[in-house]
Amino acid sequence: MLSTALSIAMGLFVLAWVLNLGRLIFGPSLPDRVLALDTMYINSIALIVLYGIQQSSKLYFEAAMLIALIGFVSTVAVAKYVTRGDIIE
């Protein structure tokens, strides 16, 4: 039962990731593209966590935490760049 649920969840997150990739490439504006990239980070984290559950390994959870940290910092940097035009004051 768990393997079926994990497979379905991973498939849906991959579908969401592909749809976000389309928004990233064909987004009408820069904020749409930034939001799509941020959502792709979140979907990637979810995929890594689901794969870690499937493999019964704690290593994947640590990788997901690292990607979450990098995603947060990059989102803040891009948001500052979009709003101010400068990252470092």
C-alpha positions in Angstrom: 0.0 0.0 0.0 2.8 2.4 0.9 4.7 1.7 -2.3 1.6 2.4 -4.4 0.9 5.7 -2.6 4.6 6.7 -3.0 4.5 6.0 -6.7 1.3 8.0 -7.2 2.6 10.9 -5.2 6.0 10.9 -7.0 4.2 10.8 -10.4 2.0 13.8 -9.4 5.0 15.8 -8.1 6.8 15.1 -11.4 3.8 16.3 -13.3 3.7 19.5 -11.1 7.4 20.0 -11.7 7.0 19.7 -15.5 4.1 22.2 -15.4 6.2 24.6 -13.4 9.0 24.2 -15.9 6.5 25.3 -18.6 5.6 28.3 -16.5 9.3 29.1 -16.0 10.0 29.0 -19.7 6.8 30.6 -21.1 5.9 32.8 -18.1 4.4 36.1 -19.1 6.3 38.1 -16.6 9.4 38.0 -14.3 7.4 37.5 -11.1 5.7 34.5 -12.6 9.0 33.0 -13.5 10.4 33.6 -10.0 7.3 32.0 -8.5 7.6 29.0 -10.8 11.3 28.5 -9.9 10.4 28.7 -6.2 7.7 26.1 -6.7 10.1 23.9 -8.5 12.4 24.0 -5.5 9.5 22.9 -3.3 8.5 20.1 -5.7 12.1 18.9 -5.9 12.3 18.8 -2.1 9.1 16.7 -2.0 10.4 14.3 -4.6 13.7 13.8 -2.7 11.8 13.2 0.6 9.4 10.7 -1.1 12.4 8.9 -2.6 14.0 8.8 0.8 10.9 7.2 2.3 10.9 4.7 -0.5 14.5 3.8 -0.1 14.4 4.0 3.8 17.4 6.2 3.9 18.0 9.2 6.1 20.6 10.7 3.6 17.9 12.0 1.3 16.3 14.0 4.1 19.6 15.8 4.7 19.8 16.5 1.0 16.3 17.9 1.0 17.2 20.2 3.9 20.2 21.5 2.0 18.1 22.2 -1.1 15.5 23.9 1.0 18.1 26.2 2.5 19.6 27.0 -0.9 16.1 27.5 -2.3 15.1 30.0 0.4 18.3 32.0 0.1 18.1 32.2 -3.7 14.4 33.2 -3.5 15.2 36.0 -1.2 18.1 37.1 -3.4 16.0 37.1 -6.6 13.1 38.9 -4.8 15.5 41.7 -3.7 16.9 41.9 -7.2 13.5 42.2 -8.8 12.2 44.8 -6.3 15.4 46.9 -5.9 17.6 46.0 -8.8 20.4 45.3 -6.4 21.1 42.3 -4.1 23.7 43.8 -1.8 23.1 47.2 -0.4 
